[in-house]
Amino acid sequence: MEQLGYLGIALLMFLDNVFPPIPSEVIMPSAGFTAAQGQLSLIGVIVAGSLGSLIAAAALYWIGRKISHDALFRWVNQYGKYLFIKADDVKKALDWFEKYGHRVVFFGRMIPAVRSLISIPAGMSHMPFWKFMTYSMLGTVIWTTFLATVGYYFGNNTALMQQIFSNVGYMIVAIVALFVVYLWFKKRKNG
C-alpha cells in the first residue's frame, strides 16, 4: 500500500466500484493499516479512497443516463462475465432503486455488489446529478472512513478485523431494514 500511495488507493477504489470483485473491505483497511505504520496519513487515505469511489460512481451514473434497460442487459449478458457482473446483480440494483428511491444511493454505497451498481439505475432514472453525488458522497465517506479506521486501529489483529466485518454486514442490513420500515410507515401515514 505504501508503494501505491494515495493515487493507488484512489485507483483501487475506482476499480472497486467498476469491478465488484475488488473489495473495498480489503483495500481501505490495508490503507488504514499502512497509515497506522506512519507511511500515509489516515485523512489522506480516506480522501483518496472516497475520491476514487466518487469518480467511478459519477462515470457509472453517466453511463446509466445514456443506456436503455435492454441495451444494459444485452451488454451484461455478453460482457459482464469478464467484469464479474451478473444480470441478477444489475436487476437487484435496479429493483432496489425503483423500490426505495433516491435515498438508496446513500445506503447502497455501504452494501457489496449494490455499491458497484447503484449508480447505473440512478442515471437511468435521471436522478438529479447533484442529488446523486450528495448521497454518494455521504455514503462513501462514511464507508471509507469506517474501513480505513478499522485498519488503522485493528490492522494487527486479523481475527478481530474479521469479526468486525462480519458484524458490519448485519448492522448494514439492520439499518436498511429500519429505513424500509420508516418508508412503509411514511407511506401509510400519507395515504
N, C-alpha and C positions, 0 to 999 in steps of 0.2 A: 504494500500500500504506500509506503514511504517513497518508493521509486515512481509510482504513478502520480503522486501529488494530487493537488486539488482538481486539475484538469482531468486526470484519470478517473477520479471519483465521479466528477460530473459526467464523463463519457460512460462509465459503467452504469450510472443511474439512468442515463438516457436510454441505454440498451435494455435496462430492466423494464422500462415502460414499453419498449418496442418489441422485445423478445421475452415473453413471460418467463421462460425457464431460468433466466439470470436473476436470482433472488436478491432483492434489497435487504432481506433478512441475513444475508451473508456479507454483502458489500458494506453497508453502513456500520454494523458492529465492528467489522475489521478495521474500517477507517477510524472509528471511535477509539479502538484499542491502540492504533498507531498514534493517535493524538495523545492518549494517556502516556505513551512512551516518550513524548516530547518531540516527535518527528513533525507533527502538524498541530494546528490549533483546533479545538473542538468546534468553535464557531465557524472556522473556515471549512471544516468537514461538513457541517450542517448546511452552510450556504452552498457549497459546491454540489452536494447531493440533491438539495432542493432545486437548484438551477437546472441541473441535468434532467431531473424528472419533469420540471415545468416546460422545458424546451420540447421534450418528447410529447408531453400532453398537448401542447399547442399545435405541433405538427400533426398529430393524430386527429385533433379536432378539425383542422382544415381539410384533412383527407376525408373525414366523415361529412363535412359540409359539401364536398364535391361529388360524392359517390352515392349511388342508389342502393337500396337494400339488395336487389337482385344482383347487381354488379359486385357488391361486397361479398355475398355468399358464394358467387361463382369464383371469385378470386381466392377466398379462403379455402374452398374445396379443392382448387387446383394447386395453390402455392402455400397454403397455411402450414402444411406438414413440415416445410423447410424452416419455418419460424416457430414451430411448436404451438401453433394456434389452431384450435379446432372450431368447427362451425357451432358446436354446442356451447363453447365459451362465448362466442360472439352473440349467439342467441340469448344466453343468460344475461350478458351485459345489456343488450337491447331491451329485454324484458324488465330487468331491474330499473332501467332508466324510464321506461314507459310507465311502470307501476308506481315508482316513488318520486319521479320528477327530478328537477334540477338539483335538489339537495343531496341526491345520491352521489353526486360528483364528490362532495366533501367526504362522505363515508367510504366511497369506493376507492379513494386513494390509500386506504389502510387495509384493503382486502385483496389477497393474492388473486391473480387472474383478472378479477374485475378491475383492479388498479390499472392494468395494462390496456384494457379495452374500453373503459367507460368514456373515454374522450371521443370515440367514434360516434356513439349514439348521441352524445351532446352536440356534435357538429351536424349530424343528420337531422336533428330536431330544430336546428337553427337557434339553439340556446344563445342568448347574447354573449359575445366573446368575453366581455369584461366580467360578467357574472360567472362564466365558466372558469376563468383564470382566478377569480377571487376564491371560489370554493376549492379549486385545485390547489391554490397556494396555501390556504389554511390547512387542508387535509395533509398535504405533502410536508409542510414544515413540521406539523405535529408528528407525523410518522417518522421522518428522517431524524428529528430531534430525539425521539424516543429510542430509535435503533442505535444511533451514534452514542447516546448517553449510556445505554446498556453496555455497549462495547467498551466505552471509556472506563466505567466503574467496575464492570464484571468480566472484562475480557480474559483475565487469567483463569477464571473459573468456568470452564466449558459446561460442566454439568448444571450449574446454576443458570447460565445463559439459556441452555436448552429448556429448562423448567420455566423460565420467564417467557420464552417464546411460545411454548405450548399453552401456557395460561393466557397469553395475549390473544390468541385465536378465540378462546372462549369469551374474553372480555369484549372483543370487537363484535362477535355475534350477539352478545347481550345488548350492547349499545345499539346495534342495528335493529334488534327486536324491539327495544324501547322506542326507537324512532318510528317503527311501523305501528306500534300501538298508539303512539301520540297522533300519527296521521289518521288512524282509524277513528279515534275519539274526536279529533278535529272535524273529520268528515261527517260523523254522526251529529255533532253539535250544529254544524252549518246546514244540515238538511239532508 
